[in-house]
Every structure is written in structure tokens, then in C-alpha cells.
Amino acid sequence: MSFQERLKKLRLEKKLTQDDMAKHLGITRQAYGYYESATNQRETDHEATKKLANFFNVSIDYLLENTDNPSPIDKEDEEFKKAISDPDLKRWYSELPNSDEEDLQKLRKMWDIIKNEDK
């Protein structure tokens, strides 16, 4: 699906007109119409693409056809993925759900001590 098709689909899902979108972006309806046009005589600039992605709560990569996953990557998800790339942390995380409640309580107490150590 092309940028133009994705943009139109997202707009229609929200039951918005091209005029609504143009007002949101601060451009004319005609200028916005070019964004959805099959001939695409006008490309979005960086700021407009960012506004569109934020407005529709999709990733810029989705709009630009780099992925079919519309969900924006959450910064916390990104940090979590980075954290579990450490083999020890990944093993700890995968074993955590199998821990009994007493061990989980101990871990919580230890974590509180670590968090408050510098304060």
C-alpha cells in the first residue's frame, strides 16, 4: 500500500475530510489533496509527515512504506529490548514468572534498596 493510500485510509477511518486534515496541518485543502493523489505532485515535508504520524498514532516508517506495522515504537519498548539483549538480564526476565511470591517480595525489597541508595 502506498503512502497516498495509507494516508487516505487513515483519514477515512477517522471519518475526516481532506479539509479537516488541511486545517490540522495548516495548509490548503488542495495541497493536502496532493498528498493523497495517485499522481502525488507534492510530497510531504518532514514536519508534515511527523504531524500526520502523530495525529494518526502511527509510525513515520509506516507512512513511508518501510513497514506494514502501523504501531509507533514506544520508547519504553525500545529500552526494554535493549535491556534484555544482555543474556543475564534476558535469562532473569524469562525466569521471573516462575518465581514464587516470597522470592518476588525479596526482589522488590532489593530493588527498592537499589533505587533509594543514591538519595
N, CA and C atoms as an extended XYZ file, in Angstrom:
357
Properties=species:S:1:pos:R:3:atomname:S:1:resname:S:1:resid:I:1 pbc="F F F"
N         0.842       -1.172        0.000 N   MET     1
C         0.000        0.000        0.000 CA  MET     1
C         0.894        1.244        0.000 C   MET     1
N         0.611        2.162       -0.852 N   SER     2
C         1.441        3.362       -0.991 CA  SER     2
C         1.176        4.379        0.114 C   SER     2
N         2.056        5.356        0.206 N   PHE     3
C         1.893        6.454        1.155 CA  PHE     3
C         0.526        7.097        0.982 C   PHE     3
N         0.170        7.393       -0.261 N   GLN     4
C        -1.101        8.057       -0.548 CA  GLN     4
C        -2.286        7.205       -0.084 C   GLN     4
N        -2.216        5.904       -0.357 N   GLU     5
C        -3.301        5.001        0.035 CA  GLU     5
C        -3.402        4.893        1.558 C   GLU     5
N        -2.256        4.801        2.215 N   ARG     6
C        -2.264        4.705        3.680 CA  ARG     6
C        -2.841        5.970        4.303 C   ARG     6
N        -2.426        7.103        3.777 N   LEU     7
C        -2.901        8.370        4.306 CA  LEU     7
C        -4.417        8.489        4.144 C   LEU     7
N        -4.913        8.149        2.974 N   LYS     8
C        -6.353        8.221        2.720 CA  LYS     8
C        -7.112        7.241        3.619 C   LYS     8
N        -6.594        6.025        3.749 N   LYS     9
C        -7.234        5.005        4.591 CA  LYS     9
C        -7.326        5.488        6.043 C   LYS     9
N        -6.226        6.028        6.561 N   LEU    10
C        -6.213        6.522        7.940 CA  LEU    10
C        -7.209        7.666        8.125 C   LEU    10
N        -7.264        8.554        7.156 N   ARG    11
C        -8.191        9.695        7.234 CA  ARG    11
C        -9.636        9.214        7.234 C   ARG    11
N        -9.951        8.275        6.335 N   LEU    12
C       -11.320        7.778        6.232 CA  LEU    12
C       -11.725        6.982        7.471 C   LEU    12
N       -10.772        6.270        8.069 N   GLU    13
C       -11.068        5.531        9.305 CA  GLU    13
C       -11.512        6.471       10.416 C   GLU    13
N       -10.999        7.686       10.393 N   LYS    14
C       -11.374        8.687       11.403 CA  LYS    14
C       -12.551        9.544       10.947 C   LYS    14
N       -13.072        9.206        9.760 N   LYS    15
C       -14.223        9.935        9.195 CA  LYS    15
C       -13.945       11.439        9.072 C   LYS    15
N       -12.756       11.738        8.549 N   LEU    16
C       -12.347       13.119        8.356 CA  LEU    16
C       -12.306       13.453        6.877 C   LEU    16
N       -12.459       14.720        6.578 N   THR    17
C       -12.365       15.183        5.196 CA  THR    17
C       -10.946       15.666        4.916 C   THR    17
N       -10.661       15.868        3.651 N   GLN    18
C        -9.366       16.449        3.301 CA  GLN    18
C        -9.260       17.859        3.880 C   GLN    18
N       -10.373       18.560        3.936 N   ASP    19
C       -10.382       19.899        4.516 CA  ASP    19
C       -10.016       19.848        5.998 C   ASP    19
N       -10.541       18.840        6.724 N   ASP    20
C       -10.189       18.677        8.149 CA  ASP    20
C        -8.678       18.493        8.298 C   ASP    20
N        -8.115       17.658        7.455 N   MET    21
C        -6.684       17.374        7.537 CA  MET    21
C        -5.856       18.603        7.175 C   MET    21
N        -6.295       19.318        6.154 N   ALA    22
C        -5.581       20.527        5.742 CA  ALA    22
C        -5.540       21.544        6.883 C   ALA    22
N        -6.669       21.696        7.573 N   LYS    23
C        -6.712       22.634        8.711 CA  LYS    23
C        -5.757       22.178        9.810 C   LYS    23
N        -5.732       20.876       10.066 N   HIS    24
C        -4.842       20.347       11.105 CA  HIS    24
C        -3.376       20.624       10.761 C   HIS    24
N        -3.027       20.517        9.481 N   LEU    25
C        -1.642       20.718        9.055 CA  LEU    25
C        -1.310       22.183        8.770 C   LEU    25
N        -2.351       23.010        8.680 N   GLY    26
C        -2.120       24.424        8.380 CA  GLY    26
C        -1.770       24.660        6.926 C   GLY    26
N        -2.391       23.866        6.041 N   ILE    27
C        -2.165       24.013        4.599 CA  ILE    27
C        -3.527       24.083        3.909 C   ILE    27
N        -3.517       24.324        2.617 N   THR    28
C        -4.785       24.372        1.882 CA  THR    28
C        -5.305       22.957        1.626 C   THR    28
N        -6.593       22.860        1.355 N   ARG    29
C        -7.185       21.567        1.039 CA  ARG    29
C        -6.558       21.009       -0.232 C   ARG    29
N        -6.283       21.874       -1.177 N   GLN    30
C        -5.670       21.436       -2.430 CA  GLN    30
C        -4.281       20.844       -2.179 C   GLN    30
N        -3.504       21.503       -1.335 N   ALA    31
C        -2.163       20.999       -1.012 CA  ALA    31
C        -2.275       19.632       -0.344 C   ALA    31
N        -3.226       19.495        0.586 N   TYR    32
C        -3.407       18.188        1.230 CA  TYR    32
C        -3.868       17.151        0.206 C   TYR    32
N        -4.737       17.550       -0.690 N   GLY    33
C        -5.230       16.635       -1.716 CA  GLY    33
C        -4.097       16.021       -2.530 C   GLY    33
N        -3.055       16.796       -2.771 N   TYR    34
C        -1.894       16.272       -3.494 CA  TYR    34
C        -1.204       15.155       -2.702 C   TYR    34
N        -1.222       15.247       -1.368 N   TYR    35
C        -0.619       14.188       -0.554 CA  TYR    35
C        -1.280       12.838       -0.812 C   TYR    35
N        -2.606       12.861       -1.044 N   GLU    36
C        -3.347       11.623       -1.276 CA  GLU    36
C        -3.489       11.296       -2.763 C   GLU    36
N        -3.064       12.170       -3.613 N   SER    37
C        -3.230       11.996       -5.051 CA  SER    37
C        -2.367       10.862       -5.593 C   SER    37
N        -2.955       10.087       -6.492 N   ALA    38
C        -2.221        8.982       -7.125 CA  ALA    38
C        -1.027        9.517       -7.909 C   ALA    38
N        -1.157       10.711       -8.438 N   THR    39
C        -0.041       11.301       -9.190 CA  THR    39
C         0.964       11.957       -8.253 C   THR    39
N         0.546       12.177       -7.016 N   ASN    40
C         1.398       12.745       -5.960 CA  ASN    40
C         2.326       13.833       -6.483 C   ASN    40
N         1.732       14.929       -6.885 N   GLN    41
C         2.512       16.041       -7.402 CA  GLN    41
C         3.212       16.813       -6.293 C   GLN    41
N         2.884       16.494       -5.048 N   ARG    42
C         3.505       17.209       -3.932 CA  ARG    42
C         3.824       16.205       -2.824 C   ARG    42
N         5.038       16.223       -2.331 N   GLU    43
C         5.426       15.341       -1.237 CA  GLU    43
C         5.315       16.096        0.077 C   GLU    43
N         5.075       15.345        1.146 N   THR    44
C         5.015       15.982        2.467 CA  THR    44
C         6.427       16.343        2.903 C   THR    44
N         6.528       17.441        3.632 N   ASP    45
C         7.830       17.766        4.207 CA  ASP    45
C         7.979       17.008        5.523 C   ASP    45
N         9.137       17.096        6.111 N   HIS    46
C         9.436       16.357        7.344 CA  HIS    46
C         8.427       16.678        8.447 C   HIS    46
N         8.167       17.952        8.646 N   GLU    47
C         7.275       18.371        9.730 CA  GLU    47
C         5.848       17.875        9.489 C   GLU    47
N         5.374       17.941        8.259 N   ALA    48
C         4.016       17.460        7.948 CA  ALA    48
C         3.919       15.952        8.143 C   ALA    48
N         4.944       15.224        7.735 N   THR    49
C         4.943       13.765        7.909 CA  THR    49
C         4.903       13.425        9.392 C   THR    49
N         5.673       14.148       10.188 N   LYS    50
C         5.694       13.933       11.640 CA  LYS    50
C         4.324       14.233       12.255 C   LYS    50
N         3.702       15.337       11.829 N   LYS    51
C         2.379       15.696       12.333 CA  LYS    51
C         1.349       14.630       11.962 C   LYS    51
N         1.427       14.137       10.731 N   LEU    52
C         0.485       13.104       10.283 CA  LEU    52
C         0.652       11.824       11.099 C   LEU    52
N         1.882       11.408       11.305 N   ALA    53
C         2.146       10.190       12.081 CA  ALA    53
C         1.630       10.350       13.509 C   ALA    53
N         1.891       11.492       14.116 N   ASN    54
C         1.411       11.741       15.482 CA  ASN    54
C        -0.113       11.810       15.531 C   ASN    54
N        -0.699       12.480       14.560 N   PHE    55
C        -2.159       12.626       14.524 CA  PHE    55
C        -2.844       11.267       14.421 C   PHE    55
N        -2.325       10.403       13.550 N   PHE    56
C        -2.935        9.087       13.335 CA  PHE    56
C        -2.378        8.027       14.283 C   PHE    56
N        -1.422        8.412       15.124 N   ASN    57
C        -0.772        7.489       16.062 CA  ASN    57
C        -0.190        6.275       15.339 C   ASN    57
N         0.543        6.561       14.277 N   VAL    58
C         1.262        5.525       13.535 CA  VAL    58
C         2.721        5.960       13.431 C   VAL    58
N         3.571        5.027       13.046 N   SER    59
C         4.978        5.389       12.899 CA  SER    59
C         5.207        6.079       11.552 C   SER    59
N         6.229        6.883       11.515 N   ILE    60
C         6.622        7.512       10.251 CA  ILE    60
C         7.026        6.422        9.262 C   ILE    60
N         7.692        5.385        9.760 N   ASP    61
C         8.067        4.267        8.882 CA  ASP    61
C         6.857        3.638        8.222 C   ASP    61
N         5.746        3.560        8.938 N   TYR    62
C         4.529        3.009        8.349 CA  TYR    62
C         4.050        3.910        7.209 C   TYR    62
N         4.003        5.208        7.458 N   LEU    63
C         3.553        6.129        6.408 CA  LEU    63
C         4.459        6.069        5.180 C   LEU    63
N         5.763        5.926        5.425 N   LEU    64
C         6.727        5.935        4.325 CA  LEU    64
C         6.967        4.552        3.715 C   LEU    64
N         6.112        3.587        4.089 N   GLU    65
C         6.125        2.242        3.491 CA  GLU    65
C         7.351        1.414        3.856 C   GLU    65
N         8.022        1.757        4.956 N   ASN    66
C         9.172        0.961        5.390 CA  ASN    66
C         8.754       -0.235        6.228 C   ASN    66
N         7.499       -0.225        6.694 N   THR    67
C         6.962       -1.329        7.477 CA  THR    67
C         5.459       -1.393        7.270 C   THR    67
N         4.903       -2.583        7.484 N   ASP    68
C         3.456       -2.725        7.427 CA  ASP    68
C         2.836       -2.660        8.817 C   ASP    68
N         3.671       -2.490        9.834 N   ASN    69
C         3.193       -2.370       11.203 CA  ASN    69
C         2.943       -0.895       11.493 C   ASN    69
N         1.674       -0.501       11.657 N   PRO    70
C         1.390        0.925       11.882 CA  PRO    70
C         1.769        1.428       13.261 C   PRO    70
N         1.956        0.535       14.218 N   SER    71
C         2.216        0.961       15.590 CA  SER    71
C         3.554        1.661       15.722 C   SER    71
N         3.519        2.846       16.336 N   PRO    72
C         4.799        3.501       16.593 CA  PRO    72
C         5.557        2.720       17.652 C   PRO    72
N         6.877        2.722       17.564 N   ILE    73
C         7.689        2.026       18.557 CA  ILE    73
C         7.727        2.884       19.806 C   ILE    73
N         7.290        2.309       20.874 N   ASP    74
C         7.281        3.001       22.154 CA  ASP    74
C         8.709        3.047       22.682 C   ASP    74
N         9.110        4.202       23.181 N   LYS    75
C        10.473        4.358       23.701 CA  LYS    75
C        10.752        3.352       24.810 C   LYS    75
N         9.744        3.074       25.656 N   GLU    76
C         9.933        2.098       26.719 CA  GLU    76
C        10.165        0.707       26.137 C   GLU    76
N         9.428        0.360       25.071 N   ASP    77
C         9.642       -0.935       24.418 CA  ASP    77
C        11.060       -1.025       23.876 C   ASP    77
N        11.525        0.072       23.292 N   GLU    78
C        12.867        0.113       22.735 CA  GLU    78
C        13.913       -0.083       23.834 C   GLU    78
N        13.721        0.602       24.955 N   GLU    79
C        14.651        0.471       26.075 CA  GLU    79
C        14.591       -0.935       26.669 C   GLU    79
N        13.396       -1.509       26.724 N   PHE    80
C        13.250       -2.864       27.249 CA  PHE    80
C        13.987       -3.855       26.353 C   PHE    80
N        13.810       -3.724       25.041 N   LYS    81
C        14.501       -4.625       24.103 CA  LYS    81
C        16.015       -4.506       24.253 C   LYS    81
N        16.487       -3.281       24.441 N   LYS    82
C        17.919       -3.077       24.634 CA  LYS    82
C        18.383       -3.745       25.928 C   LYS    82
N        17.565       -3.608       26.984 N   ALA    83
C        17.939       -4.176       28.282 CA  ALA    83
C        18.012       -5.701       28.225 C   ALA    83
N        17.067       -6.335       27.559 N   ILE    84
C        17.088       -7.795       27.551 CA  ILE    84
C        18.025       -8.369       26.495 C   ILE    84
N        18.729       -7.505       25.804 N   SER    85
C        19.750       -8.021       24.888 CA  SER    85
C        20.945       -8.548       25.691 C   SER    85
N        21.018       -8.156       26.957 N   ASP    86
C        22.030       -8.696       27.857 CA  ASP    86
C        21.585      -10.112       28.228 C   ASP    86
N        22.395      -11.143       27.947 N   PRO    87
C        21.981      -12.533       28.198 CA  PRO    87
C        21.583      -12.819       29.644 C   PRO    87
N        22.277      -12.216       30.610 N   ASP    88
C        21.934      -12.451       32.014 CA  ASP    88
C        20.569      -11.850       32.359 C   ASP    88
N        20.324      -10.613       31.883 N   LEU    89
C        19.027       -9.982       32.149 CA  LEU    89
C        17.901      -10.720       31.447 C   LEU    89
N        18.167      -11.185       30.240 N   LYS    90
C        17.145      -11.922       29.492 CA  LYS    90
C        16.787      -13.215       30.233 C   LYS    90
N        17.781      -13.926       30.730 N   ARG    91
C        17.545      -15.169       31.472 CA  ARG    91
C        16.763      -14.868       32.745 C   ARG    91
N        17.175      -13.802       33.449 N   TRP    92
C        16.487      -13.409       34.678 CA  TRP    92
C        15.026      -13.085       34.378 C   TRP    92
N        14.787      -12.299       33.322 N   TYR    93
C        13.429      -11.899       32.970 CA  TYR    93
C        12.574      -13.111       32.590 C   TYR    93
N        13.135      -14.041       31.844 N   SER    94
C        12.345      -15.207       31.416 CA  SER    94
C        12.032      -16.138       32.592 C   SER    94
N        12.894      -16.149       33.611 N   GLU    95
C        12.658      -16.998       34.777 CA  GLU    95
C        11.765      -16.333       35.823 C   GLU    95
N        11.638      -15.039       35.756 N   LEU    96
C        10.877      -14.297       36.755 CA  LEU    96
C         9.441      -14.803       36.937 C   LEU    96
N         8.681      -15.055       35.883 N   PRO    97
C         7.296      -15.508       36.073 CA  PRO    97
C         7.184      -16.839       36.827 C   PRO    97
N         8.237      -17.632       36.833 N   ASN    98
C         8.199      -18.922       37.523 CA  ASN    98
C         8.614      -18.823       38.993 C   ASN    98
N         8.945      -17.627       39.440 N   SER    99
C         9.377      -17.428       40.818 CA  SER    99
C         8.179      -17.453       41.764 C   SER    99
N         8.420      -17.932       42.974 N   ASP   100
C         7.319      -17.932       43.946 CA  ASP   100
C         7.189      -16.536       44.557 C   ASP   100
N         6.074      -16.292       45.203 N   GLU   101
C         5.762      -14.968       45.729 CA  GLU   101
C         6.797      -14.481       46.739 C   GLU   101
N         7.322      -15.364       47.535 N   GLU   102
C         8.324      -14.984       48.533 CA  GLU   102
C         9.577      -14.426       47.856 C   GLU   102
N        10.029      -15.075       46.790 N   ASP   103
C        11.202      -14.586       46.054 CA  ASP   103
C        10.907      -13.244       45.383 C   ASP   103
N         9.698      -13.079       44.858 N   LEU   104
C         9.325      -11.814       44.226 CA  LEU   104
C         9.324      -10.676       45.245 C   LEU   104
N         8.849      -10.960       46.457 N   GLN   105
C         8.866       -9.945       47.520 CA  GLN   105
C        10.311       -9.542       47.856 C   GLN   105
N        11.202      -10.508       47.916 N   LYS   106
C        12.611      -10.227       48.185 CA  LYS   106
C        13.205       -9.355       47.077 C   LYS   106
N        12.875       -9.683       45.840 N   LEU   107
C        13.379       -8.899       44.703 CA  LEU   107
C        12.875       -7.456       44.769 C   LEU   107
N        11.601       -7.287       45.117 N   ARG   108
C        11.039       -5.938       45.224 CA  ARG   108
C        11.773       -5.135       46.305 C   ARG   108
N        12.046       -5.759       47.450 N   LYS   109
C        12.767       -5.082       48.532 CA  LYS   109
C        14.178       -4.704       48.086 C   LYS   109
N        14.833       -5.630       47.393 N   MET   110
C        16.187       -5.350       46.897 CA  MET   110
C        16.157       -4.192       45.909 C   MET   110
N        15.174       -4.191       45.039 N   TRP   111
C        15.066       -3.131       44.042 CA  TRP   111
C        14.833       -1.783       44.723 C   TRP   111
N        13.986       -1.751       45.739 N   ASP   112
C        13.757       -0.506       46.482 CA  ASP   112
C        15.034        0.011       47.115 C   ASP   112
N        15.836       -0.886       47.659 N   ILE   113
C        17.121       -0.505       48.252 CA  ILE   113
C        18.040        0.099       47.184 C   ILE   113
N        18.112       -0.544       46.035 N   ILE   114
C        18.971       -0.058       44.944 CA  ILE   114
C        18.500        1.316       44.466 C   ILE   114
N        17.194        1.479       44.265 N   LYS   115
C        16.648        2.752       43.762 CA  LYS   115
C        16.894        3.887       44.734 C   LYS   115
N        16.805        3.613       46.027 N   ASN   116
C        16.928        4.663       47.045 CA  ASN   116
C        18.343        4.866       47.561 C   ASN   116
N        19.278        4.082       47.061 N   GLU   117
C        20.660        4.133       47.548 CA  GLU   117
C        21.302        5.503       47.376 C   GLU   117
N        21.075        6.146       46.241 N   ASP   118
C        21.719        7.434       45.955 CA  ASP   118
C        20.976        8.621       46.553 C   ASP   118
N        19.818        8.399       47.105 N   LYS   119
C        19.003        9.511       47.602 CA  LYS   119
C        19.337        9.911       49.002 C   LYS   119
